[in-house]
Amino acid sequence: MGMLITVRCPGCNRKVHYWAADLLQVLGDRRLNEPPFPCSRCNSRELDVRWRIPAPSELTDLTIRRPIRQVVRWIWRNEKA
């Protein structure tokens, strides 16, 4: 528990909630008012970012996006021998 970051896209009205500690772990030290990623639905970077410490009663029906694991991918290219 702790600070909750809510990111809302005004274009498509998608709303996603994150724990601030999770975003800190994934993105490192950055300003709270900067959107962490573009909207996954419409790819807009114009997002509203708000933060708050929720009351326990608010968490009962809230879906919070949490990181599962980091995936590292290799990028390959073809070269003439």
MDTraj code that builds the backbone (N, CA, C; nanometers):
import mdtraj as md
import numpy as np

residues = "MET GLY MET LEU ILE THR VAL ARG CYS PRO GLY CYS ASN ARG LYS VAL HIS TYR TRP ALA ALA ASP LEU LEU GLN VAL LEU GLY ASP ARG ARG LEU ASN GLU PRO PRO PHE PRO CYS SER ARG CYS ASN SER ARG GLU LEU ASP VAL ARG TRP ARG ILE PRO ALA PRO SER GLU LEU THR ASP LEU THR ILE ARG ARG PRO ILE ARG GLN VAL VAL ARG TRP ILE TRP ARG ASN GLU LYS ALA".split()
xyz = np.array([
    [0.0842, -0.1181, 0.0000],
    [0.0000, 0.0000, 0.0000],
    [0.0880, 0.1235, 0.0000],
    [0.0281, 0.2354, -0.0175],
    [0.1004, 0.3605, -0.0212],
    [0.0359, 0.4537, -0.1200],
    [0.1198, 0.5255, -0.1943],
    [0.0691, 0.6227, -0.2903],
    [0.0204, 0.5524, -0.4165],
    [-0.0959, 0.5951, -0.4635],
    [-0.1569, 0.5393, -0.5834],
    [-0.1475, 0.6429, -0.6947],
    [-0.0974, 0.6025, -0.8110],
    [-0.0880, 0.6893, -0.9277],
    [-0.1994, 0.6481, -1.0240],
    [-0.2823, 0.7443, -1.0646],
    [-0.3888, 0.7183, -1.1608],
    [-0.3558, 0.7925, -1.2890],
    [-0.3510, 0.7191, -1.4000],
    [-0.3215, 0.7766, -1.5309],
    [-0.4474, 0.7620, -1.6159],
    [-0.4968, 0.8751, -1.6689],
    [-0.6184, 0.8735, -1.7505],
    [-0.5899, 0.9381, -1.8844],
    [-0.6363, 0.8742, -1.9903],
    [-0.6227, 0.9279, -2.1254],
    [-0.7502, 1.0043, -2.1586],
    [-0.7426, 1.1357, -2.1813],
    [-0.8634, 1.2103, -2.2159],
    [-0.9164, 1.1764, -2.3549],
    [-0.8316, 1.1217, -2.4419],
    [-0.8746, 1.0876, -2.5769],
    [-0.9693, 0.9688, -2.5807],
    [-0.9312, 0.8598, -2.5138],
    [-1.0144, 0.7383, -2.5172],
    [-1.0731, 0.7044, -2.3804],
    [-1.0424, 0.7860, -2.2801],
    [-1.0967, 0.7735, -2.1445],
    [-1.0513, 0.6460, -2.0722],
    [-0.9387, 0.5895, -2.1132],
    [-0.8839, 0.4735, -2.0416],
    [-0.8213, 0.5224, -1.9115],
    [-0.8453, 0.4505, -1.8038],
    [-0.7909, 0.4869, -1.6731],
    [-0.7183, 0.3656, -1.6158],
    [-0.5933, 0.3868, -1.5705],
    [-0.5115, 0.2797, -1.5148],
    [-0.4540, 0.3278, -1.3823],
    [-0.4520, 0.2386, -1.2835],
    [-0.3988, 0.2698, -1.1508],
    [-0.2706, 0.1899, -1.1281],
    [-0.1699, 0.2565, -1.0698],
    [-0.0426, 0.1935, -1.0370],
    [-0.0060, 0.2301, -0.8937],
    [0.0665, 0.1420, -0.8259],
    [0.1293, 0.1803, -0.7004],
    [0.2556, 0.2587, -0.7355],
    [0.2799, 0.3678, -0.6662],
    [0.3973, 0.4514, -0.6928],
    [0.5264, 0.3721, -0.6743],
    [0.5313, 0.2849, -0.5755],
    [0.6520, 0.2046, -0.5518],
    [0.6822, 0.1142, -0.6711],
    [0.5778, 0.0619, -0.7367],
    [0.5988, -0.0216, -0.8553],
    [0.6556, 0.0606, -0.9703],
    [0.6009, 0.1805, -0.9921],
    [0.6528, 0.2658, -1.0994],
    [0.7958, 0.3080, -1.0709],
    [0.8276, 0.3333, -0.9454],
    [0.9643, 0.3695, -0.9084],
    [1.0597, 0.2547, -0.9397],
    [1.0182, 0.1327, -0.9109],
    [1.1008, 0.0155, -0.9387],
    [1.1214, -0.0034, -1.0890],
    [1.0173, 0.0173, -1.1679],
    [1.0238, -0.0076, -1.3119],
    [1.0893, 0.1077, -1.3872],
    [1.0539, 0.2308, -1.3526],
    [1.0968, 0.3473, -1.4306],
    [1.2110, 0.4255, -1.3685],
    [1.2417, 0.4008, -1.2435],
    [1.3451, 0.4771, -1.1761],
    [1.2914, 0.6099, -1.1259],
    [1.3804, 0.6954, -1.0857],
    [1.3439, 0.8242, -1.0271],
    [1.2980, 0.9202, -1.1363],
    [1.1718, 0.9613, -1.1307],
    [1.1180, 1.0575, -1.2276],
    [1.0067, 1.1362, -1.1613],
    [0.9653, 1.2425, -1.2267],
    [0.8614, 1.3295, -1.1711],
    [0.7250, 1.2604, -1.1757],
    [0.6446, 1.2835, -1.0734],
    [0.5128, 1.2200, -1.0650],
    [0.4159, 1.2689, -1.1711],
    [0.4307, 1.3928, -1.2160],
    [0.3328, 1.4478, -1.3105],
    [0.3622, 1.4110, -1.4555],
    [0.4714, 1.3390, -1.4815],
    [0.5033, 1.2957, -1.6176],
    [0.4380, 1.1603, -1.6439],
    [0.3652, 1.1464, -1.7544],
    [0.3062, 1.0159, -1.7853],
    [0.4151, 0.9104, -1.8026],
    [0.3989, 0.7932, -1.7401],
    [0.5037, 0.6916, -1.7477],
    [0.5173, 0.6266, -1.8845],
    [0.4061, 0.6109, -1.9578],
    [0.4071, 0.5504, -2.0909],
    [0.2952, 0.6134, -2.1715],
    [0.2965, 0.5965, -2.3040],
    [0.1805, 0.6420, -2.3827],
    [0.0603, 0.5515, -2.3545],
    [-0.0562, 0.5980, -2.3906],
    [-0.1789, 0.5198, -2.3729],
    [-0.1682, 0.3911, -2.4549],
    [-0.1977, 0.2792, -2.3931],
    [-0.1875, 0.1509, -2.4639],
    [-0.3038, 0.1280, -2.5594],
    [-0.4088, 0.2052, -2.5465],
    [-0.5239, 0.1887, -2.6357],
    [-0.5110, 0.2765, -2.7600],
    [-0.4816, 0.4077, -2.7417],
    [-0.4789, 0.4991, -2.8567],
    [-0.3400, 0.5574, -2.8837],
    [-0.2391, 0.5212, -2.8017],
    [-0.1000, 0.5628, -2.8178],
    [-0.0766, 0.7121, -2.7951],
    [-0.1718, 0.7813, -2.7357],
    [-0.1559, 0.9238, -2.7066],
    [-0.0593, 0.9435, -2.5904],
    [0.0178, 1.0515, -2.5959],
    [0.1057, 1.0875, -2.4842],
    [0.0449, 1.1988, -2.3995],
    [-0.0705, 1.2484, -2.4392],
    [-0.1412, 1.3519, -2.3631],
    [-0.2247, 1.2833, -2.2560],
    [-0.1682, 1.2626, -2.1390],
    [-0.2346, 1.1894, -2.0322],
    [-0.2441, 1.2747, -1.9067],
    [-0.3496, 1.2519, -1.8296],
    [-0.3648, 1.3160, -1.6990],
    [-0.3086, 1.2211, -1.5941],
    [-0.2182, 1.2714, -1.5104],
    [-0.1584, 1.1900, -1.4045],
    [-0.1952, 1.2522, -1.2709],
    [-0.2538, 1.1723, -1.1837],
    [-0.2907, 1.2188, -1.0493],
    [-0.2404, 1.1170, -0.9478],
    [-0.2098, 1.1649, -0.8284],
    [-0.1637, 1.0758, -0.7228],
    [-0.2398, 1.1044, -0.5950],
    [-0.2536, 0.9994, -0.5135],
    [-0.3216, 1.0137, -0.3848],
    [-0.2905, 0.8915, -0.2994],
    [-0.3195, 0.9030, -0.1729],
    [-0.3108, 0.7894, -0.0823],
    [-0.4543, 0.7456, -0.0563],
    [-0.4948, 0.6307, -0.1099],
    [-0.6349, 0.5901, -0.1009],
    [-0.6714, 0.5390, 0.0379],
    [-0.7976, 0.5570, 0.0733],
    [-0.8514, 0.4980, 0.1955],
    [-0.8703, 0.3484, 0.1708],
    [-0.8584, 0.2663, 0.2727],
    [-0.8778, 0.1216, 0.2541],
    [-1.0125, 0.0862, 0.1917],
    [-1.1143, 0.1639, 0.2181],
    [-1.2462, 0.1354, 0.1611],
    [-1.2490, 0.1561, 0.0096],
    [-1.1597, 0.2404, -0.0434],
    [-1.1540, 0.2650, -0.1878],
    [-1.0918, 0.1481, -0.2644],
    [-1.0159, 0.0656, -0.1975],
    [-0.9394, -0.0396, -0.2644],
    [-1.0210, -0.1649, -0.2932],
    [-1.1422, -0.1733, -0.2419],
    [-1.2197, -0.2967, -0.2572],
    [-1.2563, -0.3249, -0.4022],
    [-1.2920, -0.2249, -0.4800],
    [-1.3337, -0.2459, -0.6189],
    [-1.2345, -0.1902, -0.7198],
    [-1.1111, -0.1657, -0.6782],
    [-1.0122, -0.1019, -0.7641],
    [-0.9189, -0.2068, -0.8240],
    [-0.8944, -0.1984, -0.9547],
    [-0.7969, -0.2848, -1.0212],
    [-0.6679, -0.2060, -1.0374],
    [-0.5587, -0.2616, -0.9862],
    [-0.4294, -0.1938, -0.9893],
    [-0.3349, -0.2746, -1.0767],
    [-0.2688, -0.2062, -1.1684],
    [-0.1747, -0.2712, -1.2606],
    [-0.0417, -0.2893, -1.1875],
    [0.0077, -0.4153, -1.1822],
    [0.1304, -0.4480, -1.1101],
    [0.2301, -0.5149, -1.2043],
    [0.3599, -0.4900, -1.1870],
    [0.4594, -0.5580, -1.2705],
    [0.4735, -0.7045, -1.2284],
    [0.4915, -0.7908, -1.3255],
    [0.5092, -0.9340, -1.2997],
    [0.6567, -0.9717, -1.3110],
    [0.7153, -0.9408, -1.4260],
    [0.8563, -0.9722, -1.4482],
    [0.9100, -0.8834, -1.5598],
    [1.0410, -0.8715, -1.5633],
    [1.1068, -0.7960, -1.6690],
    [1.1518, -0.8945, -1.7761],
    [1.1264, -0.8607, -1.9010],
    [1.1656, -0.9456, -2.0129],
    [1.2720, -0.8714, -2.0930],
    [1.3859, -0.9373, -2.1137],
    [1.4940, -0.8792, -2.1935],
    [1.4960, -0.9534, -2.3262],
    [1.4974, -0.8793, -2.4337],
    [1.4909, -0.9361, -2.5678],
    [1.6135, -0.8966, -2.6476],
    [1.6670, -0.9889, -2.7230],
    [1.7764, -0.9578, -2.8140],
    [1.7190, -0.9188, -2.9489],
    [1.7792, -0.8178, -3.0108],
    [1.7423, -0.7738, -3.1452],
    [1.8539, -0.8202, -3.2395],
    [1.8158, -0.8860, -3.3469],
    [1.9118, -0.9408, -3.4418],
    [1.9029, -0.8672, -3.5747],
    [2.0137, -0.8697, -3.6480],
    [2.0137, -0.8170, -3.7844],
    [2.0970, -0.9110, -3.8710],
    [2.0690, -0.9121, -3.9968],
    [2.1439, -0.9938, -4.0925],
    [2.2564, -0.9107, -4.1510],
    [2.3747, -0.9699, -4.1596],
    [2.4907, -0.9036, -4.2181],
    [2.5520, -0.9943, -4.3236],
    [2.6095, -0.9324, -4.4248],
    [2.6833, -1.0084, -4.5262],
    [2.8099, -1.0639, -4.4627],
    [2.8465, -1.1862, -4.4979],
    [2.9653, -1.2508, -4.4405],
    [3.0928, -1.1915, -4.4965],
])
top = md.Topology()
chain = top.add_chain()
for i, resn in enumerate(residues, 1):
    res = top.add_residue(resn, chain, resSeq=i)
    for name in ("N", "CA", "C"):
        top.add_atom(name, md.element.get_by_symbol(name[0]), res)
traj = md.Trajectory(xyz[None], top)
